[in-house]
Amino acid sequence: MSINPELIWFLAGLVLILLEFAVPGIVLMFFGAGAWVAALTTWLGVTDSLAGQLVVFIVSSLILLFSLRHWVRTRFLGYVSDEHNPEVNLD
């Protein structure tokens, strides 16, 4: 009995996203999403080898992290008086 690699990637992503609730910083959720992208590409048959899956995981995680982290932080953290000028940005 062998476990499918896409199931392993999916479960790893789920664990990483759930760990985000315990570890502050809004970083692990992007690695969880990257694991889900790797699971999807593996399930679709795009990446068969472990090396290809790791490349998809790392690249997609970093792209998601650097492109969406600021946007997600502003949505989840809300208004922080030390970081925002109330005259310019009130929401």
Salt bridges, closest charged atoms under 4 A:
none
